[in-house]
Amino acid sequence: MNHWEQFLAPYNQAVDELKVKLKGMRGEYEFKHTHSPIEFVTGRVKPIASILDKANQKGIALSDIGTEMQDIAGLRMMCQFVEDIHVVVEHLRSRKDFTVIEERDYVTNKKPSGYRSYHVVVDYPVQTILGEKNILVEIQIRTLSMNFWATIEHSLNYKYSGQFPERIRMRLQGAAEAAFRLDEEMSLIREEIQEAQAIFTNKMEKDKRG
Ligand code: 0O2
């Protein structure tokens, strides 16, 4: 095992474990036949090249990345409605298997790029053969519409290395506002949508039972 593999092993373990745990929450809601605030969950360990890039950009010494870089292990939880984001954050705060140490609310305070998302940084204990190792994990909670925007913007960022031509920058700002308005519109008819989803789920279950 090389140095990087050894360093990243607990991060990989944390992402794997948290994916199972956070995805499990969705199943629990389904079992209770109540609306799930979680649509889907993804997770990844930051690639080594991105860790090095970010350390370089932020002036973080390699010996400090474990304490200074909060998103080497990252999870994303996608929600249907903005209201669901707050339900998920409240749940994360109440869990006993990790401690929330920082929150960044880019839902209320969007980034200059137009980015919206709620970031929660947790201290997560990983059990290893050498004992417990605490690592930082960043959990990003966002709506499907915020995720759509962020995914598109992220890929464009690769193409332009963050230096967007004015035309693209303006379009992205406009798209961010449109995504925000879509969330607002959906919130206004949230109860109707949830009722329709409950009817659909019940019908599917009845059909399954025959
Ligand atoms: P990747 O490829 O997603 O892993 P900073 O990096 O200075 O913006 P900081 O303090 O490191 O911020 O942490 P913060 O603000 O919580 O955000 C870091 C992560 O949030 C980013 O990770 C992205 O995942 C996401 N993010 C933040 N701002 C934007 C944005 O304007 N557009 C998009 N698409 N995503 C954003 P990385 O390190 O960029 O990489």
Boltz pocket constraint, residues with backbone or C-beta under 6 A from the ligand:
constraints:
  - pocket:
      binder: B
      contacts: [[A, 46], [A, 50], [A, 54], [A, 71], [A, 104], [A, 111], [A, 113], [A, 114], [A, 115], [A, 119], [A, 149], [A, 150], [A, 151], [A, 153], [A, 154]]
      max_distance: 6.0
